[in-house]
Amino acid sequence: MFVLLFAVPALLVVVVGYVIGHGLWAWIGGMVDAGFGTSVASAAEAAGWGTGLLALAATVRLAVLLRRRRASGGGARRRPPWDDGPG
């Protein structure tokens, strides 16, 4: 049960990233193919997986940064000791 707590959201992020990457690559590749007569759109699946994995990496990095910020006492910036005000 504990594994599902992390696996399901991670899979959801990868799938959403895949759908976005595949759709953009197929759309842009289709325009390029029509204009230049190439076959760029056939690589849409690889682009989708790459985008999905990048989305997962970005999500994990953001989660780690937010967790570290909360663990260190919040996200408020502290003034340096030499900047206490006029004096």
Secondary structure, DSSP 4 states (H G I P E B T S, - for coil): -HHHHHHHHHHHHHHHHHHHHHHHHHHHHHHHHHHH----GGGHHHHHHHHHHHHHHHHHHHHHHHHHHHHTT-SPPPPPTT-SS--
